[in-house]
Amino acid sequence: MSTPTNFNQPATPNYGNNDGNNQKRITTIMGVAIAALLGLCVFLLVSKYNTSKELDATTMELTQQKEAFTELDTRYNDAVAQLEQQKGINAELDAKINEQLQQLEASKNEIAGLIRDKKEYRNAMASLERQKNQYLAEIDDLKKQVGILTESNTKLTSENQQLSTSLTETSTKLQEESTAKAALISEKTQLETERTALAKKVDIASAVRVKNVTVKSVDVRSNGKEKSKSRAGKVDKLNICFTTEPNEVVPSGEEVFHIRIVDPTGAPLAIESLGSGVTNDKKAESEVRFTTTATCQYDNGETNVCGAWQPGQNFAKGKYTVEVYNKGYLVGTGGFNLK
């Protein structure tokens, strides 16, 4: 007998079917997750492998760069050391080596740039070695030239020393001759000075001294007779007389005396047309104007000598001075007054 259905009783849920579906979904999600993790692991493994490979390549490049820089430094330092050893011969060669060192440094910097830029540098490195060898060859040539020049300089130095010795000997002889010549000149000068002084003494001694210098002022009459006058307005002529003194040094013969008359104003009386002129005052080393002259035959004794001055014009009042010169020396003086 069947049980009647109760339509008012609530329906019971079908839990068996729901649990199966949920389990299926979870399984699907886990599968997807596992697949994603496996993919991620694969990706990470591949990335790690690539990164390691790149790192190894970078490490190798850095190692090669380091080795390249080390080789560059070694070659450069070796070249510098070899060039530095060549210094010290002379300044010209040292200057040449310094120039080569600068060029080597420029080449080194250029090669270092190639290495840093990861460019081909081997040819440049080899060129650096050739550059060093070329510089050393140039230095050898210069050293040979220096050797030749040194030999020539040694020869020239020897010849120069010989010339210097000869020059010193010649200079010494010239100095001795110059000293002797100077001594002779000094002696000659001294002798000339002494001779001049002696000649001056002889010249002075040869002058005939006079004494008793007198002046007579006269009026000349129409008949030619002369009458003494002391008034200036009456005087026509001056007669100047004196007596020579004995002088055995002076040879006998004619002696000329220059008579100088100085008026009250200090001016010498002189008219060239009447015999006035100029004579030397050797003691004063100057010229003096004289008025007239007087001559006599001197016989080394006392002789009366007279001279005259007739200017044909009036005389001034006052005191007059008379000077007598012989051979350029003042040998006597006198004076007179006119009223």
Secondary structure as UniProt FT lines:
FT   TURN            7..8
FT   HELIX           15..84
FT   TURN            85..88
FT   HELIX           91..116
FT   TURN            117..118
FT   HELIX           122..205
FT   STRAND          210..220
FT   TURN            222..223
FT   STRAND          226..228
FT   HELIX           232..234
FT   STRAND          237..244
FT   TURN            248..249
FT   STRAND          253..262
FT   TURN            264..265
FT   HELIX           272..274
FT   STRAND          277..281
FT   TURN            282..285
FT   STRAND          286..290
FT   STRAND          292..298
FT   STRAND          304..309
FT   STRAND          318..326
FT   TURN            327..328
FT   STRAND          329..338
//
